[in-house]
Every structure is written in C-alpha cells, then in structure tokens.
C-alpha cells in the first residue's frame, strides 16, 4: 500500500520529466506517482503514454478534463488533494525540473510523521555541485539541518500533511492566480501549522526546466517581460 501520493505537473520539458519520473520510481518508500499532463505537445503526450508502463507512473491528461488552457495548477492541486485524502496519505509535489534521491521522499515522510503540526515540508534545492540554488537562495546561509520558517516554501519538492489537506479546500484558491506557493504557505501558518525546510535533504533542481519560456529572463529579458505581462503569465 502506498504511504504517499506523489504528483508531477508537466508542460512539455519531456527529457527532464522522464528523469524526474525515473528517480521517483527508485524511491525507498511505497508510493503512487501521478503525472498531470497540462496540454503538452502531441509528441510529449505520446511519449508520456509510451513510457508510463515502463517507468511506472499514472498519467492524467488534463485535456480530457478541461478546456481551460495551461497553466491549470489549481485544477491539479484540487484533483491531487482529493486523491490524497481519499487514500489518507500525505501529498508530495515533485516538479518536472527536480530529481530526488532514493531516500528523499522517505526522509520527508518520516520527518512529517515526527512533527504532528507540520503543514508543509520542503526539501532544499541544490545545483549539480550541491550548492543551494533558486528558489531557496534565501536559505543559502542556514547551518541547521532543518528549519521552521514563516517564509514561503516553493513547491519544487514539498510535502503537504494530511491534517493540512483536511483543513483547507484548494477549491477556494484564487482563480486569478497561476501559482500558489505563497498563498498555500501563508494559509498553513494562518491555520496554526508549521512549515519546514529540510536543509539535509537536498534535491537537484534545474531552475525553470519545467517552464522553459522563463529562461528568456536571462537571454532575452525584454521578450521575457513581454510574455510575462502582456500574456498574463506566471501570476502569483
């Protein structure tokens, strides 16, 4: 029986997604991994279908559930919350530009079990050299192995406890936003939970690998901000 539900929202970025799925499959804890395909290209969708049996994940194509264009993060969160509560297990988001280690998810699960008031538990993100990187640069000078924080967690690799999932219905998330890291982090604190970052549980993060258009920020900043504001992308 699965002890955790793991989800990965996907919008193309096929190579990284398959690496993420393989790493999750190699985890030391029993889990159910579900990939939410948010209107990827036909080639990506075909490859995800072809690989689901070989790697071992369930595939949910959002085009079968909604006509709303990507991003559909609120819908993903709502579906994942319901499935986690039905299974009575914590939910862990592992984004498609993140690679976990064999014991990463088990360590997160065990930590949350030892901390009954945990709302969110995030794994620290690092680069290929093991240095803390985006989006957790704000914690790069922390020396403790684990920290409780009032600052927002990223959902690169983050656990949601069952008690928190029971306390806040994701249907109430603001429809005008695209991403909910800050909103959900603050809501957990407001409801009396504690949010943690595990500095001793690193995950490899390839920044913006799950949303390749954001790399324009570094190579073509004018085009990046045009897409961001004129196309109303990335509302948080």
Secondary structure, 3 states (H helix, E strand, C coil): CCCEEEEEEECCCHHHHHHHHHHHHCCCCCEEEEEEECCCCHHHHHHHHHHHHHHHCEEEEHHHCCCCCCCCHHHHHHHHHHHHHHHCCEEEEECCCEECCCCHHHHHHHHHHHCCCEEEEEEEEECCCCCECCCCHHHCCCCCCEEEECCCCCCCEEEECHHHHHHCCHHHCCCCCCCCHHHHHHHHHHCCCEEEEEEEEEEEECCCCCCHHHHHHHHCHHHHHHHHHHCCCCCC
